Amino acid sequence: GPVLDLLATMAPEGSEGETPPWARVKEAVAETEALVNAELPGVHGTLSLYLEHAITIGILFRPIKANVLDALGQVASAVSRMPDCEEKDAVDIIGVTTRVTAQLDSFG
């Protein structure tokens, strides 16, 4: 997804890389949130048609949740290592992660 593409271009932890274009970081994070909100409810609804137990659906969603939150966590870690600036504050990675976590939690 967009966050994984972004992570591939960012400097690895512990290295001194260039500051990413903040507009690109903000766009990737926002696009990930939009995809979670737009796509996963439909997937959950389709699974609900075929699977009777919410526990089974929760088990199937667990890896999705883990992967999305891991990718956002990696971006948050990378962003935290960057020098402070106004553009960095506009990314709102904590707010996005909180909202995405709540959306993913609603699926079980």
Backbone bond lengths (Angstrom), bond angles and torsions (degrees), N, CA, C in turn:
res aa  C-N    CA-C-N  psi(-1)  N-CA   C-N-CA  omega(-1)  CA-C   N-CA-C  phi
1 G - - - 1.432 - - 1.515 111.26 -
2 P 1.291 116.24 -173.53 1.466 120.66 -176.36 1.526 113.74 -62.56
3 V 1.324 117.86 -35.76 1.462 120.04 -179.01 1.523 110.04 -71.36
4 L 1.325 117.55 -39.92 1.464 119.83 178.77 1.520 111.22 -65.20
5 D 1.333 117.32 -38.51 1.464 120.67 175.75 1.527 110.40 -61.41
6 L 1.324 116.41 -41.78 1.454 121.10 178.97 1.530 110.64 -64.41
7 L 1.333 116.88 -44.67 1.461 120.41 -179.12 1.525 112.15 -59.77
8 A 1.311 116.43 -33.78 1.462 120.51 179.74 1.526 112.01 -64.54
9 T 1.327 117.54 -23.79 1.460 120.63 -178.21 1.523 112.81 -97.73
10 M 1.329 117.43 -10.08 1.465 120.23 -178.00 1.525 110.00 -86.52
11 A 1.326 115.26 156.32 1.465 121.27 -179.73 1.520 109.63 -67.86
12 P 1.339 117.39 140.61 1.463 120.22 177.13 1.524 110.99 -65.36
13 E 1.334 115.51 157.53 1.457 121.44 -178.85 1.525 110.00 -57.57
14 G 1.308 114.63 136.21 1.454 120.11 178.67 1.514 114.69 88.94
15 S 1.335 117.63 -7.01 1.461 118.92 179.47 1.520 109.65 -106.57
16 E 1.279 114.87 158.92 1.453 120.54 179.09 1.524 108.26 -98.72
17 G 1.309 116.60 98.33 1.454 120.86 179.26 1.508 110.49 -109.02
18 E 1.299 114.85 178.06 1.453 119.73 177.93 1.522 110.03 -73.34
19 T 1.314 115.25 150.77 1.458 120.30 174.15 1.517 107.77 -69.31
20 P 1.342 117.27 131.14 1.467 119.03 -178.86 1.523 110.51 -70.65
21 P 1.312 117.15 157.36 1.469 118.67 173.73 1.530 108.11 -63.87
22 W 1.303 116.65 117.27 1.462 120.67 -173.01 1.521 112.50 -61.38
23 A 1.324 116.64 -32.87 1.469 118.82 178.58 1.523 109.67 -62.12
24 R 1.318 117.17 -36.92 1.463 121.44 179.29 1.532 111.26 -68.62
25 V 1.324 116.81 -40.58 1.458 121.38 177.87 1.526 109.68 -62.75
26 K 1.330 115.26 -49.01 1.473 120.39 -179.14 1.527 110.39 -61.04
27 E 1.321 117.36 -41.39 1.469 121.61 -179.93 1.529 111.23 -64.69
28 A 1.329 117.83 -43.25 1.467 121.46 -178.98 1.529 110.99 -64.70
29 V 1.321 116.61 -42.30 1.461 120.91 179.94 1.530 110.05 -66.74
30 A 1.323 116.82 -44.61 1.472 120.78 178.99 1.529 111.29 -64.99
31 E 1.323 117.12 -38.98 1.465 120.57 179.39 1.527 110.85 -66.00
32 T 1.315 116.96 -38.12 1.468 120.17 177.20 1.520 110.39 -63.27
33 E 1.328 116.74 -44.65 1.468 120.09 178.02 1.533 110.34 -61.57
34 A 1.318 117.36 -43.50 1.460 121.26 179.88 1.532 111.56 -62.78
35 L 1.328 116.84 -41.42 1.468 120.39 178.56 1.522 111.64 -64.01
36 V 1.317 117.14 -42.26 1.473 120.58 177.67 1.523 109.64 -60.37
37 N 1.331 116.29 -45.31 1.467 120.32 -178.01 1.524 112.91 -70.86
38 A 1.321 117.78 -31.02 1.467 120.84 -175.48 1.528 112.78 -89.74
39 E 1.323 117.56 -39.81 1.465 120.62 -170.82 1.529 114.15 -94.36
40 L 1.310 117.82 -41.83 1.455 118.97 -172.44 1.527 115.10 -67.77
41 P 1.332 120.39 -33.19 1.472 117.52 175.80 1.533 112.71 -60.32
42 G 1.322 117.47 -37.25 1.464 120.53 177.58 1.518 112.02 -67.27
43 V 1.315 116.18 -40.52 1.466 120.72 177.38 1.526 109.57 -63.54
44 H 1.327 115.69 -44.19 1.466 120.08 178.98 1.525 110.68 -62.32
45 G 1.313 117.17 -42.48 1.467 120.97 178.55 1.514 112.10 -62.31
46 T 1.311 116.93 -41.63 1.467 120.75 178.81 1.525 110.56 -65.06
47 L 1.328 117.18 -43.85 1.464 119.96 177.34 1.520 111.25 -61.17
48 S 1.326 116.25 -37.89 1.464 120.66 179.98 1.523 111.87 -63.28
49 L 1.321 117.28 -28.34 1.460 120.75 177.59 1.527 111.45 -67.88
50 Y 1.316 116.67 -32.66 1.462 121.26 -173.15 1.524 114.09 -104.32
51 L 1.312 116.74 -22.81 1.461 120.23 -177.57 1.518 109.48 -113.86
52 E 1.294 115.32 128.24 1.461 121.03 -173.56 1.526 113.10 -79.81
53 H 1.317 116.69 -32.78 1.455 120.21 -171.60 1.531 112.09 -101.91
54 A 1.323 115.32 130.29 1.465 120.71 178.51 1.520 111.79 -62.13
55 I 1.322 116.64 -30.00 1.472 120.19 179.40 1.526 110.53 -62.79
56 T 1.322 116.89 -40.61 1.468 120.70 179.33 1.524 110.51 -64.35
57 I 1.318 116.11 -42.71 1.463 120.15 178.52 1.527 109.74 -63.10
58 G 1.320 116.53 -42.12 1.463 120.69 177.65 1.514 112.48 -60.13
59 I 1.328 116.44 -39.43 1.460 121.03 178.19 1.529 110.39 -63.97
60 L 1.326 116.50 -40.76 1.463 120.36 -179.97 1.530 111.94 -69.38
61 F 1.327 117.05 -30.96 1.463 120.55 -179.19 1.530 112.78 -83.49
62 R 1.325 117.62 -17.10 1.468 120.45 -176.83 1.529 113.26 -55.71
63 P 1.343 120.19 -46.83 1.474 118.87 179.02 1.529 113.01 -66.56
64 I 1.331 116.92 -33.31 1.467 119.88 177.13 1.517 109.31 -62.90
65 K 1.323 115.58 -49.28 1.463 120.94 179.54 1.535 110.43 -58.63
66 A 1.324 116.21 -46.96 1.470 119.77 -178.09 1.524 111.27 -61.46
67 N 1.319 117.31 -43.12 1.473 120.61 -178.30 1.526 112.09 -67.16
68 V 1.324 116.94 -43.67 1.468 120.11 -179.84 1.523 110.17 -64.29
69 L 1.333 116.79 -47.18 1.462 119.73 -177.93 1.529 111.64 -69.10
70 D 1.325 117.66 -32.94 1.462 120.41 175.95 1.529 110.43 -64.36
71 A 1.322 116.65 -44.66 1.472 120.21 179.69 1.526 110.74 -63.45
72 L 1.336 117.17 -44.28 1.470 119.54 177.65 1.527 110.64 -64.11
73 G 1.325 117.50 -36.90 1.467 121.21 177.13 1.515 112.23 -63.46
74 Q 1.326 116.65 -38.82 1.461 120.54 177.57 1.530 110.94 -65.72
75 V 1.332 116.40 -40.08 1.469 119.52 176.90 1.522 109.40 -64.80
76 A 1.332 117.25 -43.98 1.468 120.61 179.39 1.522 110.73 -59.54
77 S 1.323 116.44 -41.61 1.459 120.29 178.81 1.529 111.11 -64.34
78 A 1.321 116.07 -44.32 1.467 120.27 179.38 1.527 110.87 -64.60
79 V 1.318 116.59 -42.53 1.466 121.00 179.74 1.521 110.35 -64.27
80 S 1.329 117.48 -38.95 1.468 120.13 -178.58 1.523 112.15 -64.51
81 R 1.328 117.29 -24.55 1.470 120.96 179.17 1.528 112.71 -82.59
82 M 1.323 117.17 -11.47 1.456 120.92 -178.13 1.534 109.96 -81.32
83 P 1.316 116.56 154.18 1.471 119.57 177.73 1.531 110.92 -61.40
84 D 1.325 115.45 145.21 1.462 120.09 179.54 1.519 110.48 -67.04
85 C 1.317 114.66 139.12 1.453 121.25 174.96 1.532 107.99 -163.15
86 E 1.293 116.45 167.66 1.462 121.60 -177.94 1.525 111.34 -61.67
87 E 1.325 117.24 -39.61 1.464 120.97 -179.35 1.519 111.41 -64.49
88 K 1.321 116.43 -35.77 1.465 120.88 178.92 1.524 110.24 -63.32
89 D 1.322 116.51 -42.15 1.460 120.50 179.41 1.524 111.89 -64.30
90 A 1.320 117.59 -29.83 1.462 122.00 -178.10 1.525 112.85 -72.09
91 V 1.327 117.57 -16.46 1.470 120.55 -179.19 1.524 110.43 -66.12
92 D 1.313 120.01 -37.01 1.470 125.72 177.70 1.528 111.80 53.69
93 I 1.319 116.85 48.92 1.458 121.59 -178.38 1.522 111.57 -63.11
94 I 1.317 117.98 -34.31 1.468 120.71 179.89 1.526 110.40 -67.45
95 G 1.331 116.71 -44.27 1.464 120.26 178.52 1.517 111.90 -63.32
96 V 1.319 116.42 -43.35 1.467 120.60 179.70 1.521 109.57 -64.24
97 T 1.327 117.77 -44.93 1.460 120.98 -179.83 1.530 110.86 -61.78
98 T 1.316 117.18 -40.00 1.465 121.11 178.38 1.525 110.90 -63.31
99 R 1.326 116.84 -45.36 1.479 120.14 -179.75 1.521 111.90 -67.62
100 V 1.321 117.01 -41.15 1.467 120.54 179.05 1.527 110.06 -65.80
101 T 1.325 117.69 -40.85 1.463 121.16 177.61 1.529 110.54 -60.33
102 A 1.324 116.69 -44.55 1.472 120.12 178.59 1.528 111.19 -61.71
103 Q 1.329 116.69 -41.92 1.472 120.45 178.98 1.529 109.91 -64.28
104 L 1.313 118.03 -45.26 1.454 121.62 -179.81 1.534 111.36 -66.29
105 D 1.335 117.32 -37.86 1.452 120.99 177.14 1.520 112.61 -62.94
106 S 1.314 116.32 -29.91 1.465 119.84 -179.08 1.529 112.71 -68.54
107 F 1.331 116.46 -15.12 1.466 120.62 179.00 1.522 112.64 -87.93
108 G 1.302 117.62 -4.51 1.465 119.69 177.74 1.481 114.11 107.06
